[in-house]
Structure formats: structure tokens, C-alpha cells
Amino acid sequence: MIGLGMAAAIFVDALIVRTVLAVPAIMHTLANGTGTMPSWLDRRLPHLEIEEGSAIRPEEHEPALARSA
């Protein structure tokens, strides 16, 4: 019974506490940095075009501050 209780506690901690509470809180705290790809990695990865004319060109998704500098 102790083993089952410990397994249930670990499952609750891993699934509910971390994914429902911790991850959204960290993403909210870090704001813009969590959903973007690092620029060094974006330059290294190939830009694939699945449908004709659908690829986003690198100059189209650069921040406005980088364009003005």
C-alpha cells in the first residue's frame, strides 16, 4: 500500500503540479522568450515550404527593432 501511495503521489506531482501549475507560471513569467525560437537556431535550420507561397521569409518575421537598426 505504501508503494501504491508513493506511485500515486509521484504521478500527481509530475502530471498535475508541474504541467498545470509550474509550466504555465514559468511561461507567463518569462513572457516573450518562451514561445520563440532562438535566432541562432533559426538561422541554422532549413526553411521548408510545404505549400507553394506559404514559406515565411526570414526578413518577414524579424522584430521591428532589428529592421530599423
N, CA, C and O atoms as a Maestro MAE file, in Angstrom:
{
 s_m_m2io_version
 :::
 2.0.0
}

f_m_ct {
 s_m_title
 :::
 protein
 m_atom[276] {
  # First column is atom index #
  i_m_mmod_type
  r_m_x_coord
  r_m_y_coord
  r_m_z_coord
  i_m_residue_number
  s_m_chain_name
  s_m_pdb_residue_name
  s_m_pdb_atom_name
  i_m_atomic_number
  :::
  1 25 0.819 -1.195 0.000 1 A "MET " " N  " 7
  2 3 0.000 0.000 0.000 1 A "MET " " CA " 6
  3 2 0.867 1.266 0.000 1 A "MET " " C  " 6
  4 15 0.518 2.272 -0.617 1 A "MET " " O  " 8
  5 25 1.989 1.193 0.696 2 A "ILE " " N  " 7
  6 3 2.860 2.364 0.726 2 A "ILE " " CA " 6
  7 2 3.414 2.629 -0.676 2 A "ILE " " C  " 6
  8 15 3.492 3.779 -1.106 2 A "ILE " " O  " 8
  9 25 3.793 1.577 -1.379 3 A "GLY " " N  " 7
  10 3 4.320 1.728 -2.737 3 A "GLY " " CA " 6
  11 2 3.287 2.315 -3.680 3 A "GLY " " C  " 6
  12 15 3.614 3.160 -4.514 3 A "GLY " " O  " 8
  13 25 2.040 1.873 -3.555 4 A "LEU " " N  " 7
  14 3 0.971 2.414 -4.396 4 A "LEU " " CA " 6
  15 2 0.714 3.887 -4.082 4 A "LEU " " C  " 6
  16 15 0.483 4.701 -4.976 4 A "LEU " " O  " 8
  17 25 0.760 4.203 -2.797 5 A "GLY " " N  " 7
  18 3 0.589 5.610 -2.396 5 A "GLY " " CA " 6
  19 2 1.705 6.498 -2.915 5 A "GLY " " C  " 6
  20 15 1.462 7.618 -3.363 5 A "GLY " " O  " 8
  21 25 2.946 5.986 -2.850 6 A "MET " " N  " 7
  22 3 4.081 6.758 -3.369 6 A "MET " " CA " 6
  23 2 3.983 6.927 -4.881 6 A "MET " " C  " 6
  24 15 4.280 8.003 -5.399 6 A "MET " " O  " 8
  25 25 3.571 5.882 -5.598 7 A "ALA " " N  " 7
  26 3 3.419 5.972 -7.050 7 A "ALA " " CA " 6
  27 2 2.337 6.985 -7.413 7 A "ALA " " C  " 6
  28 15 2.496 7.761 -8.356 7 A "ALA " " O  " 8
  29 25 1.244 6.974 -6.664 8 A "ALA " " N  " 7
  30 3 0.175 7.940 -6.922 8 A "ALA " " CA " 6
  31 2 0.648 9.364 -6.634 8 A "ALA " " C  " 6
  32 15 0.314 10.287 -7.377 8 A "ALA " " O  " 8
  33 25 1.416 9.548 -5.572 9 A "ALA " " N  " 7
  34 3 1.925 10.879 -5.232 9 A "ALA " " CA " 6
  35 2 2.876 11.392 -6.307 9 A "ALA " " C  " 6
  36 15 2.823 12.568 -6.668 9 A "ALA " " O  " 8
  37 25 3.736 10.532 -6.816 10 A "ILE " " N  " 7
  38 3 4.668 10.931 -7.876 10 A "ILE " " CA " 6
  39 2 3.902 11.264 -9.151 10 A "ILE " " C  " 6
  40 15 4.233 12.233 -9.835 10 A "ILE " " O  " 8
  41 25 2.894 10.481 -9.475 11 A "PHE " " N  " 7
  42 3 2.082 10.743 -10.658 11 A "PHE " " CA " 6
  43 2 1.369 12.089 -10.545 11 A "PHE " " C  " 6
  44 15 1.350 12.870 -11.497 11 A "PHE " " O  " 8
  45 25 0.783 12.355 -9.377 12 A "VAL " " N  " 7
  46 3 0.082 13.629 -9.171 12 A "VAL " " CA " 6
  47 2 1.064 14.780 -9.258 12 A "VAL " " C  " 6
  48 15 0.762 15.807 -9.866 12 A "VAL " " O  " 8
  49 25 2.246 14.622 -8.652 13 A "ASP " " N  " 7
  50 3 3.246 15.693 -8.699 13 A "ASP " " CA " 6
  51 2 3.702 15.947 -10.132 13 A "ASP " " C  " 6
  52 15 3.775 17.098 -10.563 13 A "ASP " " O  " 8
  53 25 4.007 14.894 -10.868 14 A "ALA " " N  " 7
  54 3 4.534 15.060 -12.222 14 A "ALA " " CA " 6
  55 2 3.478 15.566 -13.183 14 A "ALA " " C  " 6
  56 15 3.768 16.419 -14.021 14 A "ALA " " O  " 8
  57 25 2.277 15.066 -13.083 15 A "LEU " " N  " 7
  58 3 1.258 15.419 -14.064 15 A "LEU " " CA " 6
  59 2 0.537 16.718 -13.704 15 A "LEU " " C  " 6
  60 15 0.481 17.646 -14.511 15 A "LEU " " O  " 8
  61 25 0.006 16.777 -12.536 16 A "ILE " " N  " 7
  62 3 -0.858 17.908 -12.189 16 A "ILE " " CA " 6
  63 2 -0.057 19.122 -11.747 16 A "ILE " " C  " 6
  64 15 -0.223 20.212 -12.294 16 A "ILE " " O  " 8
  65 25 0.806 18.940 -10.764 17 A "VAL " " N  " 7
  66 3 1.508 20.095 -10.196 17 A "VAL " " CA " 6
  67 2 2.422 20.740 -11.215 17 A "VAL " " C  " 6
  68 15 2.406 21.961 -11.369 17 A "VAL " " O  " 8
  69 25 3.210 19.957 -11.906 18 A "ARG " " N  " 7
  70 3 4.193 20.550 -12.818 18 A "ARG " " CA " 6
  71 2 3.586 21.035 -14.127 18 A "ARG " " C  " 6
  72 15 3.916 22.133 -14.577 18 A "ARG " " O  " 8
  73 25 2.708 20.254 -14.753 19 A "THR " " N  " 7
  74 3 2.187 20.671 -16.053 19 A "THR " " CA " 6
  75 2 1.050 21.672 -15.944 19 A "THR " " C  " 6
  76 15 0.876 22.504 -16.833 19 A "THR " " O  " 8
  77 25 0.279 21.606 -14.878 20 A "VAL " " N  " 7
  78 3 -0.863 22.504 -14.758 20 A "VAL " " CA " 6
  79 2 -0.484 23.802 -14.056 20 A "VAL " " C  " 6
  80 15 -1.012 24.864 -14.385 20 A "VAL " " O  " 8
  81 25 0.422 23.722 -13.096 21 A "LEU " " N  " 7
  82 3 0.757 24.914 -12.321 21 A "LEU " " CA " 6
  83 2 2.110 25.518 -12.687 21 A "LEU " " C  " 6
  84 15 2.194 26.713 -12.968 21 A "LEU " " O  " 8
  85 25 3.157 24.718 -12.686 22 A "ALA " " N  " 7
  86 3 4.506 25.261 -12.838 22 A "ALA " " CA " 6
  87 2 4.807 25.738 -14.247 22 A "ALA " " C  " 6
  88 15 5.319 26.845 -14.415 22 A "ALA " " O  " 8
  89 25 4.508 24.946 -15.257 23 A "VAL " " N  " 7
  90 3 4.862 25.322 -16.630 23 A "VAL " " CA " 6
  91 2 4.140 26.596 -17.083 23 A "VAL " " C  " 6
  92 15 4.800 27.487 -17.617 23 A "VAL " " O  " 8
  93 25 2.829 26.727 -16.901 24 A "PRO " " N  " 7
  94 3 2.184 27.984 -17.289 24 A "PRO " " CA " 6
  95 2 2.689 29.188 -16.489 24 A "PRO " " C  " 6
  96 15 2.783 30.292 -17.025 24 A "PRO " " O  " 8
  97 25 3.011 28.980 -15.220 25 A "ALA " " N  " 7
  98 3 3.532 30.088 -14.412 25 A "ALA " " CA " 6
  99 2 4.886 30.546 -14.926 25 A "ALA " " C  " 6
  100 15 5.146 31.747 -14.997 25 A "ALA " " O  " 8
  101 25 5.744 29.615 -15.283 26 A "ILE " " N  " 7
  102 3 7.059 29.969 -15.816 26 A "ILE " " CA " 6
  103 2 6.916 30.651 -17.172 26 A "ILE " " C  " 6
  104 15 7.603 31.636 -17.441 26 A "ILE " " O  " 8
  105 25 6.031 30.139 -18.030 27 A "MET " " N  " 7
  106 3 5.825 30.761 -19.343 27 A "MET " " CA " 6
  107 2 5.264 32.171 -19.202 27 A "MET " " C  " 6
  108 15 5.630 33.061 -19.969 27 A "MET " " O  " 8
  109 25 4.388 32.382 -18.237 28 A "HIS " " N  " 7
  110 3 3.835 33.723 -18.021 28 A "HIS " " CA " 6
  111 2 4.917 34.665 -17.498 28 A "HIS " " C  " 6
  112 15 4.969 35.830 -17.891 28 A "HIS " " O  " 8
  113 25 5.775 34.168 -16.617 29 A "THR " " N  " 7
  114 3 6.843 34.983 -16.054 29 A "THR " " CA " 6
  115 2 7.862 35.378 -17.117 29 A "THR " " C  " 6
  116 15 8.298 36.528 -17.159 29 A "THR " " O  " 8
  117 25 8.241 34.444 -17.969 30 A "LEU " " N  " 7
  118 3 9.247 34.723 -18.988 30 A "LEU " " CA " 6
  119 2 8.681 35.440 -20.208 30 A "LEU " " C  " 6
  120 15 9.439 35.972 -21.019 30 A "LEU " " O  " 8
  121 25 7.383 35.459 -20.343 31 A "ALA " " N  " 7
  122 3 6.646 36.183 -21.387 31 A "ALA " " CA " 6
  123 2 7.118 35.854 -22.795 31 A "ALA " " C  " 6
  124 15 6.888 34.740 -23.265 31 A "ALA " " O  " 8
  125 25 7.756 36.764 -23.467 32 A "ASN " " N  " 7
  126 3 8.062 36.630 -24.899 32 A "ASN " " CA " 6
  127 2 9.147 35.611 -25.201 32 A "ASN " " C  " 6
  128 15 9.200 35.105 -26.322 32 A "ASN " " O  " 8
  129 25 9.992 35.297 -24.271 33 A "GLY " " N  " 7
  130 3 11.110 34.408 -24.546 33 A "GLY " " CA " 6
  131 2 10.767 32.945 -24.627 33 A "GLY " " C  " 6
  132 15 11.599 32.154 -25.072 33 A "GLY " " O  " 8
  133 25 9.577 32.545 -24.216 34 A "THR " " N  " 7
  134 3 9.275 31.118 -24.148 34 A "THR " " CA " 6
  135 2 8.716 30.552 -25.440 34 A "THR " " C  " 6
  136 15 8.876 29.356 -25.683 34 A "THR " " O  " 8
  137 25 8.083 31.330 -26.264 35 A "GLY " " N  " 7
  138 3 7.451 30.785 -27.462 35 A "GLY " " CA " 6
  139 2 8.192 31.070 -28.739 35 A "GLY " " C  " 6
  140 15 7.686 30.788 -29.825 35 A "GLY " " O  " 8
  141 25 9.370 31.620 -28.634 36 A "THR " " N  " 7
  142 3 10.116 31.975 -29.827 36 A "THR " " CA " 6
  143 2 11.346 31.086 -29.973 36 A "THR " " C  " 6
  144 15 11.901 30.599 -28.988 36 A "THR " " O  " 8
  145 25 11.750 30.889 -31.190 37 A "MET " " N  " 7
  146 3 12.951 30.109 -31.464 37 A "MET " " CA " 6
  147 2 14.156 31.047 -31.391 37 A "MET " " C  " 6
  148 15 14.084 32.176 -31.876 37 A "MET " " O  " 8
  149 25 15.255 30.598 -30.794 38 A "PRO " " N  " 7
  150 3 16.452 31.443 -30.757 38 A "PRO " " CA " 6
  151 2 16.917 31.780 -32.170 38 A "PRO " " C  " 6
  152 15 16.843 30.945 -33.072 38 A "PRO " " O  " 8
  153 25 17.393 32.998 -32.355 39 A "SER " " N  " 7
  154 3 17.775 33.446 -33.689 39 A "SER " " CA " 6
  155 2 18.932 32.614 -34.256 39 A "SER " " C  " 6
  156 15 18.972 32.366 -35.462 39 A "SER " " O  " 8
  157 25 19.871 32.181 -33.408 40 A "TRP " " N  " 7
  158 3 20.982 31.377 -33.903 40 A "TRP " " CA " 6
  159 2 20.490 30.028 -34.417 40 A "TRP " " C  " 6
  160 15 21.036 29.497 -35.383 40 A "TRP " " O  " 8
  161 25 19.464 29.472 -33.778 41 A "LEU " " N  " 7
  162 3 18.926 28.199 -34.232 41 A "LEU " " CA " 6
  163 2 18.071 28.389 -35.485 41 A "LEU " " C  " 6
  164 15 18.070 27.532 -36.369 41 A "LEU " " O  " 8
  165 25 17.354 29.493 -35.566 42 A "ASP " " N  " 7
  166 3 16.528 29.784 -36.736 42 A "ASP " " CA " 6
  167 2 17.387 29.930 -37.988 42 A "ASP " " C  " 6
  168 15 16.977 29.516 -39.072 42 A "ASP " " O  " 8
  169 25 18.563 30.508 -37.848 43 A "ARG " " N  " 7
  170 3 19.466 30.643 -38.993 43 A "ARG " " CA " 6
  171 2 20.024 29.292 -39.433 43 A "ARG " " C  " 6
  172 15 20.285 29.088 -40.618 43 A "ARG " " O  " 8
  173 25 20.208 28.366 -38.484 44 A "ARG " " N  " 7
  174 3 20.806 27.071 -38.808 44 A "ARG " " CA " 6
  175 2 19.817 26.087 -39.425 44 A "ARG " " C  " 6
  176 15 20.209 25.247 -40.234 44 A "ARG " " O  " 8
  177 25 18.548 26.178 -39.056 45 A "LEU " " N  " 7
  178 3 17.548 25.237 -39.550 45 A "LEU " " CA " 6
  179 2 17.083 25.625 -40.947 45 A "LEU " " C  " 6
  180 15 17.017 26.811 -41.268 45 A "LEU " " O  " 8
  181 25 16.762 24.648 -41.776 46 A "PRO " " N  " 7
  182 3 16.265 24.979 -43.113 46 A "PRO " " CA " 6
  183 2 14.839 25.521 -43.044 46 A "PRO " " C  " 6
  184 15 14.060 25.118 -42.181 46 A "PRO " " O  " 8
  185 25 14.507 26.417 -43.938 47 A "HIS " " N  " 7
  186 3 13.151 26.958 -44.037 47 A "HIS " " CA " 6
  187 2 12.411 26.138 -45.096 47 A "HIS " " C  " 6
  188 15 12.645 26.293 -46.295 47 A "HIS " " O  " 8
  189 25 11.525 25.270 -44.636 48 A "LEU " " N  " 7
  190 3 10.807 24.375 -45.536 48 A "LEU " " CA " 6
  191 2 9.518 25.022 -46.012 48 A "LEU " " C  " 6
  192 15 8.853 25.734 -45.261 48 A "LEU " " O  " 8
  193 25 9.178 24.770 -47.250 49 A "GLU " " N  " 7
  194 3 7.944 25.296 -47.835 49 A "GLU " " CA " 6
  195 2 7.057 24.111 -48.186 49 A "GLU " " C  " 6
  196 15 7.339 23.385 -49.140 49 A "GLU " " O  " 8
  197 25 5.992 23.911 -47.427 50 A "ILE " " N  " 7
  198 3 5.099 22.783 -47.639 50 A "ILE " " CA " 6
  199 2 4.144 23.071 -48.788 50 A "ILE " " C  " 6
  200 15 3.949 22.229 -49.665 50 A "ILE " " O  " 8
  201 25 3.556 24.247 -48.785 51 A "GLU " " N  " 7
  202 3 2.679 24.661 -49.866 51 A "GLU " " CA " 6
  203 2 3.338 25.809 -50.611 51 A "GLU " " C  " 6
  204 15 4.063 26.604 -50.012 51 A "GLU " " O  " 8
  205 25 3.101 25.898 -51.868 52 A "GLU " " N  " 7
  206 3 3.721 26.940 -52.672 52 A "GLU " " CA " 6
  207 2 3.293 28.315 -52.172 52 A "GLU " " C  " 6
  208 15 2.103 28.599 -52.035 52 A "GLU " " O  " 8
  209 25 4.274 29.156 -51.905 53 A "GLY " " N  " 7
  210 3 3.999 30.519 -51.467 53 A "GLY " " CA " 6
  211 2 3.673 30.649 -49.986 53 A "GLY " " C  " 6
  212 15 3.306 31.736 -49.541 53 A "GLY " " O  " 8
  213 25 3.796 29.570 -49.204 54 A "SER " " N  " 7
  214 3 3.427 29.655 -47.797 54 A "SER " " CA " 6
  215 2 4.615 29.876 -46.873 54 A "SER " " C  " 6
  216 15 4.417 30.151 -45.690 54 A "SER " " O  " 8
  217 25 5.832 29.767 -47.367 55 A "ALA " " N  " 7
  218 3 7.010 29.905 -46.500 55 A "ALA " " CA " 6
  219 2 7.158 31.353 -46.051 55 A "ALA " " C  " 6
  220 15 6.945 32.287 -46.823 55 A "ALA " " O  " 8
  221 25 7.523 31.513 -44.805 56 A "ILE " " N  " 7
  222 3 7.783 32.838 -44.256 56 A "ILE " " CA " 6
  223 2 9.260 33.125 -44.474 56 A "ILE " " C  " 6
  224 15 10.121 32.352 -44.054 56 A "ILE " " O  " 8
  225 25 9.538 34.204 -45.111 57 A "ARG " " N  " 7
  226 3 10.910 34.580 -45.363 57 A "ARG " " CA " 6
  227 2 11.512 35.144 -44.078 57 A "ARG " " C  " 6
  228 15 10.791 35.755 -43.289 57 A "ARG " " O  " 8
  229 25 12.819 34.955 -43.845 58 A "PRO " " N  " 7
  230 3 13.435 35.445 -42.607 58 A "PRO " " CA " 6
  231 2 13.229 36.934 -42.384 58 A "PRO " " C  " 6
  232 15 13.069 37.369 -41.244 58 A "PRO " " O  " 8
  233 25 13.232 37.719 -43.446 59 A "GLU " " N  " 7
  234 3 13.064 39.159 -43.276 59 A "GLU " " CA " 6
  235 2 11.637 39.530 -42.883 59 A "GLU " " C  " 6
  236 15 11.407 40.638 -42.400 59 A "GLU " " O  " 8
  237 25 10.672 38.627 -43.079 60 A "GLU " " N  " 7
  238 3 9.288 38.925 -42.736 60 A "GLU " " CA " 6
  239 2 8.993 38.740 -41.261 60 A "GLU " " C  " 6
  240 15 8.055 39.352 -40.751 60 A "GLU " " O  " 8
  241 25 9.759 37.917 -40.556 61 A "HIS " " N  " 7
  242 3 9.456 37.675 -39.155 61 A "HIS " " CA " 6
  243 2 10.514 38.196 -38.202 61 A "HIS " " C  " 6
  244 15 10.518 37.819 -37.030 61 A "HIS " " O  " 8
  245 25 11.417 39.057 -38.674 62 A "GLU " " N  " 7
  246 3 12.372 39.697 -37.781 62 A "GLU " " CA " 6
  247 2 11.653 40.774 -36.988 62 A "GLU " " C  " 6
  248 15 10.708 41.388 -37.484 62 A "GLU " " O  " 8
  249 25 12.089 41.003 -35.774 63 A "PRO " " N  " 7
  250 3 11.461 42.075 -34.979 63 A "PRO " " CA " 6
  251 2 11.662 43.446 -35.641 63 A "PRO " " C  " 6
  252 15 12.633 43.671 -36.364 63 A "PRO " " O  " 8
  253 25 10.742 44.326 -35.378 64 A "ALA " " N  " 7
  254 3 10.787 45.661 -35.991 64 A "ALA " " CA " 6
  255 2 12.038 46.417 -35.566 64 A "ALA " " C  " 6
  256 15 12.563 47.217 -36.342 64 A "ALA " " O  " 8
  257 25 12.525 46.184 -34.357 65 A "LEU " " N  " 7
  258 3 13.720 46.877 -33.901 65 A "LEU " " CA " 6
  259 2 14.952 46.438 -34.681 65 A "LEU " " C  " 6
  260 15 15.840 47.252 -34.933 65 A "LEU " " O  " 8
  261 25 15.021 45.184 -35.063 66 A "ALA " " N  " 7
  262 3 16.177 44.705 -35.824 66 A "ALA " " CA " 6
  263 2 16.196 45.309 -37.211 66 A "ALA " " C  " 6
  264 15 17.269 45.551 -37.765 66 A "ALA " " O  " 8
  265 25 15.021 45.558 -37.786 67 A "ARG " " N  " 7
  266 3 14.958 46.155 -39.129 67 A "ARG " " CA " 6
  267 2 15.396 47.615 -39.122 67 A "ARG " " C  " 6
  268 15 16.026 48.082 -40.070 67 A "ARG " " O  " 8
  269 25 15.061 48.333 -38.053 68 A "SER " " N  " 7
  270 3 15.349 49.763 -38.016 68 A "SER " " CA " 6
  271 2 16.798 50.031 -37.656 68 A "SER " " C  " 6
  272 15 17.291 51.134 -37.891 68 A "SER " " O  " 8
  273 25 17.498 49.049 -37.089 69 A "ALA " " N  " 7
  274 3 18.879 49.282 -36.646 69 A "ALA " " CA " 6
  275 2 19.857 49.220 -37.769 69 A "ALA " " C  " 6
  276 15 21.056 49.396 -37.554 69 A "ALA " " O  " 8
  :::
 }
 m_bond[275] {
  # First column is bond index #
  i_m_from
  i_m_to
  i_m_order
  :::
  1 1 2 1
  2 2 3 1
  3 3 4 2
  4 3 5 1
  5 5 6 1
  6 6 7 1
  7 7 8 2
  8 7 9 1
  9 9 10 1
  10 10 11 1
  11 11 12 2
  12 11 13 1
  13 13 14 1
  14 14 15 1
  15 15 16 2
  16 15 17 1
  17 17 18 1
  18 18 19 1
  19 19 20 2
  20 19 21 1
  21 21 22 1
  22 22 23 1
  23 23 24 2
  24 23 25 1
  25 25 26 1
  26 26 27 1
  27 27 28 2
  28 27 29 1
  29 29 30 1
  30 30 31 1
  31 31 32 2
  32 31 33 1
  33 33 34 1
  34 34 35 1
  35 35 36 2
  36 35 37 1
  37 37 38 1
  38 38 39 1
  39 39 40 2
  40 39 41 1
  41 41 42 1
  42 42 43 1
  43 43 44 2
  44 43 45 1
  45 45 46 1
  46 46 47 1
  47 47 48 2
  48 47 49 1
  49 49 50 1
  50 50 51 1
  51 51 52 2
  52 51 53 1
  53 53 54 1
  54 54 55 1
  55 55 56 2
  56 55 57 1
  57 57 58 1
  58 58 59 1
  59 59 60 2
  60 59 61 1
  61 61 62 1
  62 62 63 1
  63 63 64 2
  64 63 65 1
  65 65 66 1
  66 66 67 1
  67 67 68 2
  68 67 69 1
  69 69 70 1
  70 70 71 1
  71 71 72 2
  72 71 73 1
  73 73 74 1
  74 74 75 1
  75 75 76 2
  76 75 77 1
  77 77 78 1
  78 78 79 1
  79 79 80 2
  80 79 81 1
  81 81 82 1
  82 82 83 1
  83 83 84 2
  84 83 85 1
  85 85 86 1
  86 86 87 1
  87 87 88 2
  88 87 89 1
  89 89 90 1
  90 90 91 1
  91 91 92 2
  92 91 93 1
  93 93 94 1
  94 94 95 1
  95 95 96 2
  96 95 97 1
  97 97 98 1
  98 98 99 1
  99 99 100 2
  100 99 101 1
  101 101 102 1
  102 102 103 1
  103 103 104 2
  104 103 105 1
  105 105 106 1
  106 106 107 1
  107 107 108 2
  108 107 109 1
  109 109 110 1
  110 110 111 1
  111 111 112 2
  112 111 113 1
  113 113 114 1
  114 114 115 1
  115 115 116 2
  116 115 117 1
  117 117 118 1
  118 118 119 1
  119 119 120 2
  120 119 121 1
  121 121 122 1
  122 122 123 1
  123 123 124 2
  124 123 125 1
  125 125 126 1
  126 126 127 1
  127 127 128 2
  128 127 129 1
  129 129 130 1
  130 130 131 1
  131 131 132 2
  132 131 133 1
  133 133 134 1
  134 134 135 1
  135 135 136 2
  136 135 137 1
  137 137 138 1
  138 138 139 1
  139 139 140 2
  140 139 141 1
  141 141 142 1
  142 142 143 1
  143 143 144 2
  144 143 145 1
  145 145 146 1
  146 146 147 1
  147 147 148 2
  148 147 149 1
  149 149 150 1
  150 150 151 1
  151 151 152 2
  152 151 153 1
  153 153 154 1
  154 154 155 1
  155 155 156 2
  156 155 157 1
  157 157 158 1
  158 158 159 1
  159 159 160 2
  160 159 161 1
  161 161 162 1
  162 162 163 1
  163 163 164 2
  164 163 165 1
  165 165 166 1
  166 166 167 1
  167 167 168 2
  168 167 169 1
  169 169 170 1
  170 170 171 1
  171 171 172 2
  172 171 173 1
  173 173 174 1
  174 174 175 1
  175 175 176 2
  176 175 177 1
  177 177 178 1
  178 178 179 1
  179 179 180 2
  180 179 181 1
  181 181 182 1
  182 182 183 1
  183 183 184 2
  184 183 185 1
  185 185 186 1
  186 186 187 1
  187 187 188 2
  188 187 189 1
  189 189 190 1
  190 190 191 1
  191 191 192 2
  192 191 193 1
  193 193 194 1
  194 194 195 1
  195 195 196 2
  196 195 197 1
  197 197 198 1
  198 198 199 1
  199 199 200 2
  200 199 201 1
  201 201 202 1
  202 202 203 1
  203 203 204 2
  204 203 205 1
  205 205 206 1
  206 206 207 1
  207 207 208 2
  208 207 209 1
  209 209 210 1
  210 210 211 1
  211 211 212 2
  212 211 213 1
  213 213 214 1
  214 214 215 1
  215 215 216 2
  216 215 217 1
  217 217 218 1
  218 218 219 1
  219 219 220 2
  220 219 221 1
  221 221 222 1
  222 222 223 1
  223 223 224 2
  224 223 225 1
  225 225 226 1
  226 226 227 1
  227 227 228 2
  228 227 229 1
  229 229 230 1
  230 230 231 1
  231 231 232 2
  232 231 233 1
  233 233 234 1
  234 234 235 1
  235 235 236 2
  236 235 237 1
  237 237 238 1
  238 238 239 1
  239 239 240 2
  240 239 241 1
  241 241 242 1
  242 242 243 1
  243 243 244 2
  244 243 245 1
  245 245 246 1
  246 246 247 1
  247 247 248 2
  248 247 249 1
  249 249 250 1
  250 250 251 1
  251 251 252 2
  252 251 253 1
  253 253 254 1
  254 254 255 1
  255 255 256 2
  256 255 257 1
  257 257 258 1
  258 258 259 1
  259 259 260 2
  260 259 261 1
  261 261 262 1
  262 262 263 1
  263 263 264 2
  264 263 265 1
  265 265 266 1
  266 266 267 1
  267 267 268 2
  268 267 269 1
  269 269 270 1
  270 270 271 1
  271 271 272 2
  272 271 273 1
  273 273 274 1
  274 274 275 1
  275 275 276 2
  :::
 }
}
